Amino acid sequence: MEKRNEALKMINDLVETCKDGEKGYKTAAENVDNPQLKSELMRFAQQRADFRSELEGHVRSFGASPEDTSSIGGAVMEAAGAVHRGWINLKSAITGHDSKAILNECENGDAAAIETYEKVMKSPEIPVNVKTVIQKQHDEIEAAKAAVSSLKNTVM
């Protein structure tokens, strides 16, 4: 039972990481002027939504519900988690509508996500079938981070 609970907690951490990424990329997309950049950032927001959905399916396969962070305590934890997961500085970057600064924060958010994914992948509690999904998502987040870095070099 303990192993199952630990696995659920870690998968739920990834669900929260994906929620943060989805919100972060949507916010970023809403605050850049370049249509190509806006489109690419929205694509990454949708990617994170898809990842979240896939992970929530695995949580349900354990016979559990994805954690609800809509409670007061949950909202505080969510805000604390957002800081930890690298997306909190996005707010200051968007006030100046500086595309390069916004992309920097997207990169930071992805770096934090990659770190979280790597911790979870190392865990012996995570079943192999879920680890495969986590590895695939991790690789796609790395590719997104590389794409964001590349985009950063094209904006003025």
C-alpha positions as CSV (number, residue, x, y, z in Angstrom):
1,M,0.0,0.0,0.0
2,E,2.8,2.4,0.9
3,K,4.5,1.9,-2.5
4,R,1.2,2.6,-4.3
5,N,0.7,5.8,-2.3
6,E,4.2,7.0,-3.0
7,A,3.7,6.3,-6.7
8,L,0.4,8.2,-6.7
9,K,2.0,11.2,-5.0
10,M,4.8,11.4,-7.5
11,I,2.4,11.0,-10.5
12,N,0.2,13.8,-9.0
13,D,3.3,16.0,-8.7
14,L,3.8,15.5,-12.4
15,V,0.1,16.3,-13.0
16,E,0.7,19.6,-11.2
17,T,3.9,20.2,-13.1
18,C,2.0,19.8,-16.3
19,K,-0.8,22.2,-15.1
20,D,1.8,24.8,-14.3
21,G,3.4,24.4,-17.8
22,E,0.0,24.6,-19.5
23,K,-0.8,27.8,-17.6
24,G,2.7,29.2,-18.1
25,Y,2.7,28.6,-21.8
26,K,-0.8,30.0,-22.2
27,T,0.1,33.1,-20.3
28,A,3.3,33.5,-22.4
29,A,1.4,33.1,-25.6
30,E,-1.1,35.8,-24.6
31,N,1.7,38.2,-24.0
32,V,3.8,38.0,-27.1
33,D,3.0,39.9,-30.3
34,N,4.8,37.6,-32.8
35,P,2.1,35.3,-34.4
36,Q,4.5,32.5,-35.0
37,L,5.8,32.7,-31.4
38,K,2.2,32.9,-30.1
39,S,1.3,29.8,-32.1
40,E,4.3,27.8,-30.9
41,L,3.7,28.7,-27.2
42,M,0.0,27.7,-27.5
43,R,1.1,24.3,-29.0
44,F,3.3,23.7,-25.9
45,A,0.4,24.7,-23.6
46,Q,-1.8,22.1,-25.4
47,Q,1.1,19.5,-25.2
48,R,1.1,20.0,-21.4
49,A,-2.7,19.6,-21.2
50,D,-2.4,16.4,-23.1
51,F,0.4,15.2,-20.8
52,R,-1.7,16.1,-17.7
53,S,-4.7,14.2,-19.1
54,E,-2.5,11.1,-19.8
55,L,-1.0,11.1,-16.3
56,E,-4.5,11.6,-14.7
57,G,-5.5,8.5,-16.6
58,H,-2.7,6.6,-14.9
59,V,-3.7,7.9,-11.5
60,R,-7.3,6.6,-12.1
61,S,-5.9,3.2,-13.2
62,F,-4.6,3.0,-9.6
63,G,-8.2,3.4,-8.5
64,A,-7.5,6.9,-7.2
65,S,-8.5,10.4,-8.2
66,P,-6.1,13.1,-9.4
67,E,-5.4,15.4,-6.5
68,D,-7.7,18.4,-6.3
69,T,-5.9,21.7,-5.6
70,S,-9.0,23.8,-5.7
71,S,-9.3,23.9,-1.9
72,I,-7.8,26.8,0.1
73,G,-4.9,24.7,1.3
74,G,-4.5,23.4,-2.2
75,A,-4.3,26.9,-3.7
76,V,-1.5,27.8,-1.3
77,M,0.3,24.6,-2.1
78,E,-0.3,25.2,-5.8
79,A,1.3,28.7,-5.6
80,A,4.2,27.3,-3.6
81,G,4.6,24.6,-6.2
82,A,4.6,27.1,-9.0
83,V,7.5,28.8,-7.5
84,H,9.3,25.5,-7.1
85,R,8.4,24.5,-10.7
86,G,9.9,27.6,-12.2
87,W,7.0,29.5,-13.6
88,I,6.5,32.2,-11.0
89,N,8.8,34.8,-12.6
90,L,6.8,34.7,-15.8
91,K,4.5,37.4,-14.3
92,S,7.3,39.9,-14.1
93,A,8.5,39.1,-17.6
94,I,5.1,39.7,-19.2
95,T,4.6,43.1,-17.7
96,G,7.2,44.4,-20.0
97,H,5.9,42.3,-23.0
98,D,9.6,41.4,-23.6
99,S,9.4,38.2,-25.7
100,K,13.0,37.3,-24.9
101,A,12.3,37.5,-21.1
102,I,9.1,35.6,-21.5
103,L,10.9,32.8,-23.4
104,N,13.6,32.8,-20.7
105,E,10.9,32.1,-18.1
106,C,9.4,29.3,-20.3
107,E,12.9,27.8,-20.4
108,N,13.2,28.0,-16.6
109,G,9.8,26.3,-16.2
110,D,10.8,23.5,-18.5
111,A,14.1,23.1,-16.7
112,A,12.2,22.7,-13.4
113,A,9.8,20.2,-15.1
114,I,12.6,18.2,-16.5
115,E,14.2,18.0,-13.0
116,T,10.9,16.8,-11.5
117,Y,10.4,14.2,-14.3
118,E,13.9,12.9,-13.7
119,K,13.3,12.4,-10.0
120,V,10.1,10.5,-10.6
121,M,11.7,8.3,-13.3
122,K,14.4,7.2,-10.8
123,S,11.8,6.0,-8.3
124,P,11.4,2.2,-8.0
125,E,7.8,2.8,-6.9
126,I,6.7,3.8,-10.4
127,P,5.3,0.9,-12.5
128,V,7.2,0.2,-15.8
129,N,4.2,1.1,-18.0
130,V,3.9,4.5,-16.3
131,K,7.7,5.1,-16.4
132,T,7.5,4.6,-20.2
133,V,4.9,7.4,-20.5
134,I,6.9,9.6,-18.1
135,Q,10.1,9.1,-20.2
136,K,8.3,10.0,-23.4
137,Q,6.9,13.1,-21.9
138,H,10.3,14.0,-20.4
139,D,11.9,13.7,-23.8
140,E,9.2,15.9,-25.4
141,I,9.6,18.6,-22.7
142,E,13.4,18.6,-23.4
143,A,12.6,19.0,-27.1
144,A,10.2,21.9,-26.2
145,K,12.9,23.5,-24.1
146,A,15.4,23.3,-27.0
147,A,12.7,24.8,-29.3
148,V,12.2,27.7,-26.9
149,S,15.9,28.3,-26.7
150,S,16.0,28.3,-30.5
151,L,13.1,30.7,-30.7
152,K,14.7,33.0,-28.2
153,N,17.6,33.5,-30.7
154,T,15.1,34.7,-33.4
155,V,13.3,37.4,-31.4
156,M,14.6,40.9,-31.0
